[in-house]
């Protein structure tokens, strides 16, 4: 189900360092087919932001520069992205770690969530909890 079909238009996350977050999200979201679809980057000025979505489409995730953002990575909120394949979940995890994120669960099956639920979990550079997941038998043999 798409985020719009679920009744959501987009989500926004605050970041203390937009440049660092852009490098992280550009790399982490590419394996999932998400790219930067707009940006308002003006170094040294307030109100900077970027948006990610499918190429040519609207944003589904916006990152906004905020001073003093405090993130409690133990909080219940996390953001799960649909992955097109298990390989994409693996790449999401690897790219996240390579670009300043921290692992919060290596790629693998999560049988407690379903027979085919394959996911990886990371913390972005600000501590936001992210997941990439595919829950499909079609990709199980890959």
C-alpha positions as a Markdown table, in Angstrom:
| # | Residue | x | y | z |
|---|---|---|---|---|
| 1 | Unk | 0.0 | 0.0 | 0.0 |
| 2 | Unk | 1.4 | 3.4 | -0.9 |
| 3 | Unk | 1.7 | 6.1 | 1.7 |
| 4 | Unk | -1.0 | 8.1 | 0.0 |
| 5 | Unk | -3.4 | 5.2 | -0.1 |
| 6 | Unk | -2.8 | 4.8 | 3.6 |
| 7 | Unk | -4.1 | 8.4 | 4.1 |
| 8 | Unk | -0.7 | 10.0 | 4.5 |
| 9 | Unk | 0.8 | 12.5 | 2.1 |
| 10 | Unk | 4.3 | 12.8 | 3.5 |
| 11 | Unk | 6.4 | 12.7 | 6.7 |
| 12 | Unk | 8.9 | 15.3 | 7.8 |
| 13 | Unk | 11.9 | 14.7 | 10.1 |
| 14 | Unk | 14.1 | 17.3 | 11.7 |
| 15 | Unk | 17.8 | 17.2 | 11.4 |
| 16 | Unk | 20.6 | 19.1 | 13.2 |
| 17 | Unk | 22.9 | 18.9 | 10.1 |
| 18 | Unk | 21.1 | 18.9 | 6.7 |
| 19 | Unk | 24.2 | 18.3 | 4.7 |
| 20 | Unk | 25.1 | 15.2 | 6.7 |
| 21 | Unk | 21.5 | 13.9 | 6.5 |
| 22 | Unk | 21.3 | 14.5 | 2.7 |
| 23 | Unk | 24.5 | 12.4 | 2.2 |
| 24 | Unk | 23.0 | 9.7 | 4.3 |
| 25 | Unk | 19.5 | 9.7 | 2.8 |
| 26 | Unk | 20.8 | 10.0 | -0.8 |
| 27 | Unk | 22.7 | 6.8 | -0.4 |
| 28 | Unk | 20.4 | 4.9 | 1.9 |
| 29 | Unk | 17.2 | 5.5 | -0.1 |
| 30 | Unk | 18.7 | 4.9 | -3.6 |
| 31 | Unk | 18.4 | 1.1 | -3.3 |
| 32 | Unk | 14.7 | 1.5 | -2.5 |
| 33 | Unk | 14.0 | 3.6 | -5.6 |
| 34 | Unk | 13.7 | 6.9 | -3.7 |
| 35 | Unk | 15.6 | 10.0 | -4.8 |
| 36 | Unk | 15.8 | 13.7 | -3.9 |
| 37 | Unk | 12.8 | 15.3 | -5.7 |
| 38 | Unk | 13.3 | 18.8 | -4.4 |
| 39 | Unk | 15.7 | 20.8 | -2.3 |
| 40 | Unk | 15.9 | 24.2 | -0.7 |
| 41 | Unk | 19.5 | 24.3 | 0.5 |
| 42 | Unk | 20.9 | 27.7 | 1.4 |
| 43 | Unk | 23.9 | 27.2 | 3.5 |
| 44 | Unk | 23.9 | 29.3 | 6.7 |
| 45 | Unk | 20.2 | 30.3 | 6.4 |
| 46 | Unk | 17.3 | 28.9 | 8.4 |
| 47 | Unk | 14.4 | 26.9 | 6.9 |
| 48 | Unk | 16.4 | 24.6 | 4.7 |
| 49 | Unk | 14.9 | 21.3 | 3.6 |
| 50 | Unk | 14.9 | 18.5 | 1.0 |
| 51 | Unk | 12.3 | 16.0 | -0.1 |
| 52 | Unk | 12.5 | 12.4 | -1.2 |
| 53 | Unk | 10.2 | 10.4 | -3.4 |
| 54 | Unk | 9.9 | 8.4 | -6.6 |
| 55 | Unk | 11.7 | 10.0 | -9.6 |
| 56 | Unk | 9.4 | 12.6 | -11.1 |
| 57 | Unk | 6.9 | 12.3 | -8.3 |
| 58 | Unk | 6.1 | 14.2 | -5.1 |
| 59 | Unk | 8.0 | 13.9 | -1.9 |
| 60 | Unk | 7.0 | 11.2 | 0.7 |
| 61 | Unk | 9.7 | 12.2 | 3.1 |
| 62 | Unk | 11.0 | 15.7 | 3.9 |
| 63 | Unk | 14.1 | 16.5 | 6.0 |
| 64 | Unk | 14.1 | 19.9 | 7.6 |
| 65 | Unk | 17.0 | 21.7 | 9.2 |
| 66 | Unk | 16.3 | 22.4 | 12.9 |
| 67 | Unk | 18.6 | 23.6 | 15.6 |
| 68 | Unk | 18.7 | 21.6 | 18.8 |
| 69 | Unk | 16.8 | 18.6 | 17.6 |
| 70 | Unk | 16.8 | 16.0 | 20.3 |
| 71 | Unk | 15.8 | 12.5 | 19.1 |
| 72 | Unk | 15.1 | 9.7 | 21.6 |
| 73 | Unk | 16.0 | 6.6 | 19.5 |
| 74 | Unk | 14.3 | 4.5 | 22.2 |
| 75 | Unk | 10.9 | 6.1 | 21.4 |
| 76 | Unk | 8.3 | 4.0 | 19.7 |
| 77 | Unk | 8.3 | 6.0 | 16.4 |
| 78 | Unk | 10.1 | 4.4 | 13.4 |
| 79 | Unk | 9.7 | 4.8 | 9.7 |
| 80 | Unk | 9.5 | 1.7 | 7.5 |
| 81 | Unk | 10.2 | 1.9 | 3.7 |
| 82 | Unk | 9.0 | -0.7 | 1.3 |
| 83 | Unk | 11.8 | -2.4 | -0.5 |
| 84 | Unk | 11.6 | -3.9 | -4.0 |
| 85 | Unk | 13.7 | -6.9 | -3.1 |
| 86 | Unk | 15.8 | -8.5 | -0.3 |
| 87 | Unk | 18.9 | -7.3 | -2.1 |
| 88 | Unk | 17.6 | -3.8 | -1.8 |
| 89 | Unk | 17.1 | -4.3 | 1.9 |
| 90 | Unk | 20.7 | -5.5 | 2.1 |
| 91 | Unk | 22.0 | -2.5 | 0.1 |
| 92 | Unk | 19.9 | 0.0 | 2.2 |
| 93 | Unk | 21.5 | -1.4 | 5.4 |
| 94 | Unk | 25.1 | -1.3 | 3.9 |
| 95 | Unk | 24.7 | 2.2 | 2.4 |
| 96 | Unk | 23.2 | 3.5 | 5.7 |
| 97 | Unk | 26.2 | 2.2 | 7.7 |
| 98 | Unk | 28.7 | 3.5 | 5.1 |
| 99 | Unk | 27.1 | 7.0 | 5.3 |
| 100 | Unk | 27.0 | 7.7 | 9.0 |
| 101 | Unk | 24.1 | 5.5 | 10.2 |
| 102 | Unk | 24.2 | 2.8 | 12.8 |
| 103 | Unk | 22.8 | -0.7 | 12.6 |
| 104 | Unk | 19.8 | -1.4 | 14.7 |
| 105 | Unk | 19.2 | -4.8 | 13.2 |
| 106 | Unk | 21.0 | -6.6 | 10.4 |
| 107 | Unk | 19.2 | -7.7 | 7.3 |
| 108 | Unk | 17.3 | -10.9 | 7.7 |
| 109 | Unk | 14.0 | -12.7 | 8.1 |
| 110 | Unk | 11.8 | -11.6 | 11.0 |
| 111 | Unk | 9.5 | -14.7 | 11.5 |
| 112 | Unk | 7.7 | -13.0 | 14.4 |
| 113 | Unk | 6.4 | -10.5 | 11.8 |
| 114 | Unk | 5.5 | -13.0 | 9.1 |
| 115 | Unk | 6.9 | -16.0 | 7.2 |
| 116 | Unk | 8.4 | -13.8 | 4.4 |
| 117 | Unk | 9.1 | -10.5 | 6.4 |
| 118 | Unk | 12.7 | -9.6 | 5.5 |
| 119 | Unk | 13.9 | -6.3 | 7.0 |
| 120 | Unk | 16.9 | -4.3 | 8.2 |
| 121 | Unk | 16.9 | -1.6 | 10.8 |
| 122 | Unk | 19.2 | 1.5 | 11.2 |
| 123 | Unk | 19.5 | 4.7 | 13.1 |
| 124 | Unk | 20.1 | 7.7 | 10.9 |
| 125 | Unk | 22.8 | 10.3 | 11.9 |
| 126 | Unk | 20.2 | 12.1 | 14.1 |
| 127 | Unk | 19.0 | 8.9 | 15.7 |
| 128 | Unk | 15.7 | 8.5 | 13.8 |
| 129 | Unk | 14.8 | 4.8 | 13.6 |
| 130 | Unk | 14.4 | 3.5 | 10.0 |
| 131 | Unk | 13.5 | 0.2 | 8.5 |
| 132 | Unk | 13.6 | -1.3 | 4.9 |
| 133 | Unk | 11.3 | -4.2 | 4.4 |
| 134 | Unk | 9.9 | -6.6 | 1.9 |
| 135 | Unk | 7.2 | -9.0 | 2.9 |
| 136 | Unk | 6.7 | -11.2 | -0.2 |
| 137 | Unk | 7.1 | -14.9 | -1.0 |
| 138 | Unk | 8.0 | -13.9 | -4.6 |
| 139 | Unk | 11.4 | -12.7 | -3.4 |
| 140 | Unk | 12.1 | -15.5 | -0.9 |
| 141 | Unk | 14.1 | -17.7 | -3.3 |
| 142 | Unk | 16.4 | -14.9 | -4.3 |
